[in-house]
Amino acid sequence: MGSGISGPTTTHPGAQCVMTNQIAIFLFLFLAVLLGIDVVFNDSATFLLFAKKFFELIEWVAFWR
């Protein structure tokens, strides 16, 4: 009997869900550009808002432990 845990399911047979180095580099550069735009044009207000909300989320999730 199996554990009930299976690999990723896809809607297309033969499709694979993998994170390649090229995708990871693109995502990193994309996020770095967004952060740079926020720093230059918005004085990091958006980044600070998301950081505060992220820490609130961590505290809320820790409450449920």
C-alpha positions in Angstrom: 0.0 0.0 0.0 1.3 3.5 -0.9 1.7 6.4 1.4 -0.9 8.5 -0.5 1.7 11.0 -1.6 2.3 11.2 -5.3 4.4 13.3 -7.6 3.3 16.5 -9.3 0.1 16.1 -11.4 -0.2 17.9 -14.7 -3.0 18.3 -17.2 -0.7 17.4 -20.1 0.9 13.9 -20.2 4.6 14.1 -20.4 4.8 17.7 -19.0 7.3 18.3 -16.3 7.4 20.8 -13.5 11.0 21.7 -12.9 12.9 24.7 -11.7 15.8 25.2 -14.0 18.8 27.5 -13.4 17.6 29.8 -16.2 14.1 30.2 -14.5 15.7 30.8 -11.1 18.1 33.5 -12.5 15.2 35.2 -14.3 13.0 35.2 -11.1 15.9 36.6 -9.1 16.6 39.4 -11.6 12.9 40.2 -11.9 12.5 40.5 -8.1 15.8 42.6 -7.9 14.5 45.0 -10.5 11.1 45.3 -8.8 12.9 46.0 -5.5 15.2 48.6 -7.2 12.2 50.3 -8.8 10.5 50.5 -5.3 13.7 51.9 -3.7 14.1 54.6 -6.5 10.5 55.7 -7.0 8.7 54.8 -3.8 11.4 55.1 -1.1 11.0 51.4 -0.2 7.5 51.9 1.1 6.0 48.9 -0.7 8.9 46.6 0.4 8.4 47.7 4.0 4.7 47.1 3.8 5.2 43.6 2.5 7.9 42.9 5.1 5.6 44.0 7.9 2.7 41.9 6.5 5.0 38.9 6.1 6.1 39.1 9.8 2.4 39.4 10.8 1.7 36.3 8.8 4.6 34.5 10.5 3.3 35.4 13.9 -0.2 34.3 13.0 1.0 31.0 11.7 3.1 30.5 14.8 0.0 31.0 16.9 -1.5 27.8 15.3 1.4 25.6 16.3 
